[in-house]
Amino acid sequence: MSVRIDNCKWIVTQNASREVLRNKSAYIEDGKIVEISDKITCEADHIIDGRRKLLLPGLVNTHTHLSMTLLRGYADDMPLEQWLGSKIWPLESKLTGELCYSGSLLGCLEMIRTGTTCFLDMYFYVEDVAKAVDKAGLRAFLSHAMMDGFADKKPTGLSEMADSTFRWIRALKNPRIGVAVAPHSPYTCSSETLIKAKEMAAAERVPLHTHLAETRGEQVEFEKTHGLREIDFLDKIGFLSENLVAAHCVWLTRSEVETLGKRQVKVAHCPVSNLKLAEGGVAPVPEMFESGVTVGLGTDGAASNNCLDMFDTMKICALIHKAHRWDPTVLPAQRVMDMATIGGASALGISESVGSVEEGKRADLIMVDLRSPNLNPIHGKDTIISDIVYSAKGENVDTTIVDGRILMAEKRYTSLDDDQIYREADLAAETLLQ
């Protein structure tokens, strides 16, 4: 299939030079960006009018729990420990594959609508999540949350579960859907499970994904139990590695940040859920960059955000660090844009293929409709990144393309039946709560 996008008013490339192009066209064939130039005349299966539109890379969400769309708004305004222990985990114990499928389709619908083309997911019933992602056409790394560190649980069957996930997803033969290995966190997993997960991820050459240092209370309790803070403990047992994507990383010391840099750990920064759960701190992202840590952005799940809109996450990311440091320059718009695109792709190990608009890369692209009050005026290419980060919203996305396939055009879905998904999600939520 071929796609020609004519006369884009702006193209934010996110290439190595961070070029912003004006009045250029793009040609896509067999899922790849073949040409970007002033005028392209060759025929194409689909032709998109790019006038008054902005073309940019699809956004990369480095941490979410897709099926938790069914829990959106269910347990708000609560501390994390109470939120998990009294609301989320009890309800999750009632989940089924069918329910997770419905929730995942709803999550995919939201991501397509708001410009996310690739994401890293950790949840349950991964086979059913994979079916939904396959149907939607998004790019994803999927993983089953591994937990065995509770007193009433034994570390049995986790390797078999992960092996089953690998076999199932690879049987789909969908090059856009990859696998990750996801021990839930240091405080919910035994040392044996953590190391086994690392070994599996290394052997399969896939991302290793976990929650890390999300709250102060978590760090305090962990140190009481193990005699070390989480980073020091994980470093001691040899868990930290270059393929690890660690979500949150809020409560860290400077030396711990430096350890992450030395071990080449990647971080999924989730500013919205961190704020909403009132974790009392702000992830030391500026120090992470100083220490050479690759940082991407994540929305977290819809139960703790409460949306999957990466534009929303970009803006809040920029603002929270400015307010926290009393410094409007500490995390500029370009840096935040990097985190949501090429930085996220780098964290997932796929920056050679996606994350920027360049000839030869896969066509994971979105188009923003500039015919909106919140996006006018645009003063020129020197302000366009600020316009995206501070002014744009997910609802401004007009077109979403993944691997050259158009998933939404002129705000109309092409791969999913949104009315049916809404009905099934409502029914699934009712079933879950009953």
C-alpha positions, 0 to 999 in steps of 0.5 A: 500500500502507498500513501502520499501526503501533499503540501504539509504546512509543517513537518516536525522531523525529530531527526538528528538536527531536529529540522522543522520543514515547511510546505513539503510532501511525503511518500510512503510505500510498503510501510516505509517513508520513501521520500520527503520533498517539495513536490511528489507526483507519483500515484498512490493508493491514498492521497492526504491533503496536508495543507493546514496540517502538521506532520510529526512522528507518532508518539511513544508511550513507554509505560501503561496498563492498557486494559485499565481503561475499564477502571477509569474513575473507579478509585480516585483521590486515594493514596497509592497503597490504599488505592492498590490494596483496597480498590485496584488489586481486589477488582483486578482479581476478577478480570477475565481475558474477555474483559481485558480484550474489551478494555484493550480495544478501548485503550487502542481507540483512545491512543489512535485518537490522540496520536500514540502509535507505539506503547509498552504495556504491562498487565494480565491476559496478554494474549487477549490484549495482543488480539486487541492490538493486532486488530487495532493496528498499533505498534506495541511491546506487551508483557504479563505482570509477574508478582510473587513477593507476597507472603501468601504467594509462591514463585511458581509458574512465572517462567511458564507464563512468560514462555506462553506469552512469547509463544502466543504473540510470536504466533500472531506473526505481527512484526508490530507486536513485540514482547517484554518481560515484566517483573512488577516491582522490587517489592512484589517480586522475589530476587529469584524472579527478578534475576530470572526475568532479566535472564529471559529478557537478555536471552530473547533480546527484548525489553525488561520492564518494571516499576521502580522507586515510585513512592517514598513509603515504598523506599522506606519499607523496602529498606527496612526489609532488605537493608538497602534502598531499591536501586542499591539492592537491584544493582547488588543482585545484578538486575540493572541492565541496558534493556531495563525500562524502569517506570516512575523513578521518583524517589532517587538520590543523585548517586542512584541516578548516576547508577542508572546512568552507569548501567544504561537503564532507561526510564519511563517518566509518568508525571500525571499519575505521579501527581494524581497519586500525590507521591510527594516528589518529582522524578529527578529528570534533569539529573537523569539527562546529566547522567546520560539516562535515556528518558521516555514519557508514559501515561501509566494506566487510565485508572491513575491518570485518567487518560492515555493522551500523550499531549496531556502528558507532555504539557504536564511534564514540562510544567511540573519540572518548571514549578518544582525547580523554580526554573522555566528553562529546566525542561524546555519544549524540545526536550519534552518533545524528544521524550515523547518521540525519539527518546521513547523509541530509544528507550524501547530499542527501536529508534532506528526504525521509528521516532522521527520523520525520515526517509527510510524509517517506518511510517509511524506518523500523525497529523495535527489539524491546525484549524483550531483556535488553540493552535493559532497563530503559529509564529514560525518554525522557531515556535512550532515545538512550543505550540505542540507541547503547550497548546496542542491536545490529543483531540487536535490529531486528525490522522494516525498512521502506523507502519504505513497503514492509516488507522484514522483519517479526518478523525474517523477510525478505519481499523475499529468500530468505535460505537461497538467498542463503547458498547462493549466497554460499558458492558465489560465495566458493569460485569467487572463491578458486579 
